[in-house]
Amino acid sequence: MQTAKPALIRETFPVGPLQCNCTIIGDPVSKKAIVVDPGGNPDAIMARLDAHGLKVVSIIHTHAHLDHFLASGQMKELTGATLHLHKEDQFLWDNLEMQCSMFGVPYRPVPAPDQWLTDDQALDCGCGVALHTPGHTPGSMSFWFPEAKLLIAGDTLFRRGIGRTDLWGGDSATIERSIKQRLYTLDEEATVVTGHGPDTRLGDEMRENPFVRA
């Protein structure tokens, strides 16, 4: 009799001055992990990784607004993991100092991304795929883990909300298209990890989100 595959390790917690949701995704067998959106508090992120016995192989970003990558440089120093971003958000990554000054957040330089994320790219732990979902920013990404029925949507989709489009490169028609064509075609039972605030369920957003419905 075939034994069931152990469940993916997933922990999400708010970090940094703007309380961005950082998510750890770990393979329970290989103990390899990815960290999504380390927006601050690198020591707290490392403590959670150690508690799960996980080793970070890549640090991936839903987009390049400051609150989603403030601790990325420190995490790279601590773990040796590679940094990943969609190329269309490079202009935001390169302007971290400007973003920090606008929001009154202390500036700490981060190195350039090591690799560019692409649409439908398999993620390092072998358990998920990157989806290009522009609109909040030109390079916004979501990360889909089909076996776990888990969607990390960043600031594209929130519980009964969507990402703002009034910042650099935002576009309301594009974010609506990304949500309808890329996210609302996934499993309705999926748990959605948002960029800030509580998780939601994809089917609930498809029916009840006041901004974009399926």
C-alpha positions, 0 to 999 in steps of 0.5 A, a space after each residue: 500500500 502506497 504511503 501518503 506523501 507528508 504535507 508541505 511545511 507552511 508558516 506565514 507570519 507578519 514581519 517588518 515595519 509594514 507587517 508584510 506576510 512572510 511565508 516559509 515553504 518547506 519540503 518535509 522530506 528534503 528539508 529544503 525551503 523557500 522564503 517568500 517576501 522577507 520584509 523584515 525581522 531576519 532573526 525571527 525568520 531564521 528562528 522559524 526555519 531552525 524550528 522546522 529544521 529547514 535549509 533555505 535554497 531560494 528567497 522569492 518575491 511577489 514584487 519589489 515594494 520595499 515592505 516585501 524585501 527589506 530583509 532580503 539582503 540579510 537573509 542572503 548573507 545568513 543563508 547563502 540562498 539566491 534572490 529571485 524577482 520578476 525582471 519587470 520589477 527591477 526598477 523598483 528593486 533598484 530604487 529601494 532607497 527612494 521607497 524607504 525615504 517615501 515611507 520613512 523606513 530606514 534604508 539598508 542596501 540589498 544586492 541585485 537579484 540572482 535570478 529572474 522569475 518567469 511565468 510558469 517557472 517551477 520553484 526550487 523545492 519542486 512543489 510549486 510554480 510561479 505565475 506572472 500576475 501583473 497589475 499591482 506592479 508590472 512584475 507582480 508574481 503569485 506562487 501556486 502549490 497545487 498539491 497543498 491547494 495553496 496560493 501565495 498571492 502577494 499584494 494582488 489579491 486580499 480577503 475581500 480586496 485587491 492590491 492598490 494600483 496607484 503606486 509605480 507601475 500599477 494598472 487597474 485593468 491589468 490587475 483585474 485581468 490577472 485575478 480573473 484569468 490566472 488566479 480565479 482559474 485555480 482550485 476554489 478550495 485553495 487557501 490564499 496567503 495575502 501580502 498583508 492580513 488574514 488568509 482567505 479561500 479562493 472560492 469565497 473571493 471568486 463569489 464575494 470579492 467586491 472588486 473582482 468577481 469570477 
